[in-house]
Amino acid sequence: MLLARKLTPAEIRWSQRNMAVCFEGDFDWDKAAEEAPSAAEDPKAEHWGAFFPGEETPGASLVMNLFSARFDGHSVPMAGVGGVATLPPYRRGGAIRSLFQASLKDLRSQGYVLSALYPFSTAFYRQFGYENGPLFHRLTLPLRDLRSLPNVGGRVRQLFPGDSLDPLLQVYNACYESCNLSVVRTVYDPDLDLKKLFAQRRSIFLWEDEQGTPGAFLIGGRDGDVLSCNPLFSGRNALLFRDARALTGLLKFVATAFIANFDAIRFSVPAHIPVFDLLPEAASMQCTTLHDGMLRVVNVEKALELCACRQEGCVTLQVEDSTLPENTGTYRVSFHPGGPNRVQRVDDPPQILLPVGAFSALLLGVHAAEDLPWLPGVQVFRSEGLEALFYRKPCYVLDLF
């Protein structure tokens, strides 16, 4: 029988070994064995392993990266799933299912409300209650089309070793302070080292207004003839802006300063920002629309207590969660603007039946009540009041895990 449990600090090397095998990475066997006896608990991550009968090391593993994230005006615990790996001899043996069941149950008992991940397969993770996250646009803009952007004032400066990175955090917070799923950060990126940028062939440029208030920045490097600012696992670049003026000022600078160095700039924008209206001259723009990972609610009752509802009303809904049966049940939610939600488990006939994934995407604001006919597994019996609970909200997670 499979045993899924949290790994001790000394056992984390087996999780690292599994990831190295499955993701074709590096793993120093001797160094890991030498460091194992003195390994300390990681407060930012929990490693889980699935042990098959007769085996002393886990045949499969995953990592729950621990964050605080924003949800409807609250800061709540969120786990970002990473490092999901099964060694080839153990695949299709139910190991990952056992890991999700055990780890999510443990997270729920600790008070976690949300979880997110980046999937290799949407269908695979849907079976564990995850649903597609919000959309974002990956844009490639020719610099020649950006030269006609208006001059909006302000100034751009490049950050070098010795400069403060606090302005990056200010811009990040301004962008995502009202955005569900965004991780609460105390520094913009703890791994960002200005002294290493030259070796990495990356640069940071910051746009500030006339009062010196940071409004936008880019962290980018060369990808062929493109200045790439995309946040990827291979390089955590970014282009963030707090408003239309800041974005225009930064892009105008890029077009003016780099027209001889690059053909285009590439960056990503959450779909809730109507950025296309800011770029009327980008006639040759390329746009790819993608999902920002997948998400799920870990504690349905807690999420319903915290969610921001419109108007005043009462909704009864039934949630089904095969991975976390503790969430399965019928809930009556009573709400009014400015007051706390009242949530009760009841035996009443529900207005709507929802798989936990669809429920999660609706409550976080990825979808709205008008999308219900298009969501798999959803059954609506009475629609009154659902629009007060399920409506679109800014929703995006920039962190990678």
N, C-alpha and C positions, 0 to 999 in steps of 0.2 A: 504493500500500500504506500502511495506517495506521502511524504511528509514535507510540508511547506512551512518554513519558519524564518525568522529574522536571523541573519548571520552575525556572529560575534566579530569584533574588530580583527581578531586573528584570522577569521575565515573570509574576510572580504577579498583576499587574494584569489579565491576561487571564483568569485563574481568577476573579478578583473580578468582572470584566465578565460572564462566563458566569453566575455566581450571580445577579447583579443582573437579568439578562434572564429566567432561568428561575424565580426566586423573586419576581419583581416588586419588587425592592429598588432602592435608590439607588446610583448610581455616578457619581462626579465624574471625568469623562474627563480634563480638563485637569490636575487635581490629581494623578491617578494617573500621568500621563505625566511630570509635573514631578518626582515623588518616585522614579520608577523607577530612575534612574541611581545613586542613593545608597541604594537598598533593601538591607537586611541580611538575612542568613540567619535564619530563624525556628527556634530550637531545639525548639519545641513543635509544629511542623507541617511536613508536606511537601506541596507542591502538585504535582499531576501533570496533564499535558495530553496529549490525543490530537490529532495533527496529520494532516489529510487531505492527499493529494497536491496539491502546488502551493499550499498555504496556509501563510502565515507565522505565523499565530496559531492556537491550539488550538480546534477546534470543539467539544470536550468536555473536562471537567476534573473532578477530585475532590481532596479534601483528606484526608490521613492525619494526624489529631491524635494526638500521641505522649504516652503515659502509662506509668506503672508501675501495675500492678493486682495484686490479691491472687488467688492460686490455690493452694488446698490447703496453706496455711501458708507459701507462698513469695511473693515479690514478683517479678513477671515483666513484661517489656515488652508493652504492649498498644496497638494502633492503633484509634482511633475514627474511623470514616469519616464525613465530612460533605461538604457542598458538591458533591454529585454532580449535574452539570449538563451537558446537551448542547444547543447552540443548535439551534433548530427546523430549519434546512436540513440538519443532519447527523444527525438522529435516525434510529434503526433501521438504522444503518450499521455496527454492531459496535464503536463507540467505547468504550462503557462496559466491555464485555467485555475489550477490549485494555488498558484502564486497570487493571482489577482484576488481570489476569494479570501485568502488569508490576510494579505497585506491591506486590502481595502477595509476589511472588517476591523483590523487593528487601528487603522487611521480613523475610522468612524468612532471607535471607543476613545480615541485621544482628542476628539473634538474637531476633526477636519471636516470641512464643508465641501470643498471642490477638489477636482483632479483634472489634469490635462496631459496630453501626450502628442507626439508627432508620429503618425503611423506609416508603416510600410504598406499596409493594406487596410482600407476602411472597413471592409467586411469582417476582417479578422477581429478588430477591436470593438466593433459593434456588439459582438457576442458577450462582451464584458461590460456593456452599458455605456460605452462612449459613443458620442455622436459628433458629426462634423462641426467644427468651430466656425467662427466668422470668416467672411471672405476678405481677402486683401488683393491689391493690384500690384503687380511687379512691372514697373514702367522702364522703358528704355527711350530716352529723349535725345535726339540729335542736337548737338550744341549749336549748329547753325540755325536751328529753329528757335533757340532760346535767346539769341542776340537781340531780338526785337522786344523782349520783355521790358517793361518800364523801369526807370531808375526810381527806387523807393527810398533812397537814403540809407542811413545806418552805415556800418562799417564791418569788414570781415578781417579777422586776424587768425593767423596760424598758431597752433599751440605747440610749444617746444618743451623739452625737459626743464623742470623748474616751475612751469606754469601750473596753476590750479585747474583741477578737473571739476570743481564744483559747478561751473556754468553748465556742464553737460547734465548733471543731475537736476539743475533748475529747469532746463528745457524738457527733460524726460517727465518730471512731475507735472509741468504745465500741460504737456501733451496727454498724459494718461491719468490725471488725478480723478477723473470721472468716468474711467473706462473699466468696465468689468473684466476680470481675469488678469489685469495688469499687476505685475509683482511690485510690492512695496520695496523700494530700494533705499539704502542709506548712503551708498556711493553708486555712481552710474555703472561702473564695471570694475570689480576688484582685480580683474586680470589685465586691465588696460595699463600698460607701462609706457610712458612717453619716451623713455630711453631706448625702448626696443622697436619703436616705430620705423626708424631708418633701416634696420636690418630686415624688417617685415615689409618694407617698401609700401608703407601706409602713411597717410597724413590725416590731420584733424584741422578743420576750418570752422570757425565760429562766427556767426552773424550776430551783431548787437545793434540795438537802436541808439539814438542820439544820447540817451541817458545812461548807456552802458548796460542796459538790461539784455541778457542773453535771449535770443529768439529762435535760433536754428543752428544746427551744426551738421557736419558730415564727417564720418570716418570712412575713408575709402582707399582703394588701391587699384592698380592696373589689372585689367582682364582683357588682354589683347588691346584693342583700340577703345575700350570702354572704361570709364571711371566707375568702378563697381562699389556701391555703398550698401549692398544687401547683407542682412544679418544671416550668416550661414555657419554651420558647424566648422567648416574649414577656415573661416575668418569672420569674426563678429564685427563686421562693419555696420554702419547705420546712416540714415539721413532722417533727422527729426526736426519738426518745426511746430511752433506754438500757434501760428496764425498765417493768413494769406500773405501779409507783408513780409514776414520773415522768410517764408519759402521763396517768394519772388526775389528778395534781395540776395539770398544764397545762390539761387540758380542763375541770376544775372551775373554774379561774380564768377561762377564756374564757366559760363559761356564766354565771358570776357578774358579770363585769365588762362583758360586751358584749351581754347579753340585750336591752338597749334599742337597740343599734346594728345588730345583725345577726339574721337568722332562723336561720342555720346556719353551720357551719364545714366546709370541704372540704379534704381532704388525702389523700395516697397512702401505702400501707403495703405492703411486700413480702409476698407470699402465704405465705412460710414463718413469719411471725409470726401466732399465733392471736389476733389482736386482737379478734375478735368476742366472745370470752369475757370481755373486759374491759369490754364495753359493753352490759350486760343491759338498760339502760333506753332504749336507742336504738331504740324501736319503729318509728319512722318513717325509719330510716336508708335511704339510697339507696346502692347499691354497684354499681360497674361494674368488671369484671375484665378486664384488658388484659395484653398481652405487653410486657415491658420490652425493646423492641427485638429485634434479632437478633444472633447471635454465631457465631463460628467459631474453630477452632484453626488457627493459621498453621503450626505445626511439630508434627506428630503425634508424632514420636519423642521430642522434648523434653517434650511434655505428658505422655506416658506415663511418662517417667522421673520426673517431678515429682509425679504424682498420688498422692493418699493412698488406699491400698487397705486393705480390711478382711481380717482373717484372713491365712492363708498360702496361696499357690497359684500357678498358672500358667495363663494364658489366651492363646490364639492367635486373633488377629483380623485381618481384611482390611479395609483402608480404601481407598475410591475417591475421588479428588479430581481432577476434570477441569480445574479452574482452576489448581491447583498440583500438577502431576503428580509433583513431588518427594515428595509425601506418599503417593502411591499405593503400596501394597505390603501384605505380610503381616507382622505383628509378633507375636513371642512375648514376653509380659510375665511375668516371674517376680517375686514379691513376698512379703514377710513383714513383719509389724508391727514398726516401729522401725528398719527397715533400708531402704537405697535399692532402688528397683526396677531390675531388669535387663531391658533391652529389646534385642531382636535382630531383624533382618530375616531371614526364613526363607522356604523354599519349601514348608513343610508345609501340609496342608489346614487351612483356618481353621475355628474353631468358629462364627464369625459374620462376615457380610459387611455392611459399613456404609458408606453415603455419608458424606462428611466432616461434613456438617451434623448428621446424627443422632449420629455419633460425638462431636461437640463438645458437643451438648446433654446427652448421657449422661455424659461425663467431667466436665463442669463441675457436674453435679448437678441440672440442670433436670428430667431424667427419671431413672428407675431401671430396673433389669433387668425388673421386672414390666410396664413400659410397652412393651417391645419389640414385642409383636404389633400395636401401634397406630402405630408409626413407619414412615413411607413409605420404601421402598427397602431395608429391613433384612431379611436372611435369616439365620435361626438354624439351625445344623446340630447343635450340641451346646451345651447351656446350662450345664454344670457350671462353677462358679466365676465366672460373669458378675456375680453379685450382689455379689461382693467388689470388683469394679472399677466397676460402675455402680450408684450409690445416690444418693438425694436429699441435697443439701447446700444450705445458705443460699447464694443466688446473686442478686446485684442490682447494677446500676450506676446511680448517681445522677447522674453527669455527663452533660451534653448536648453533642453535637458534630455 
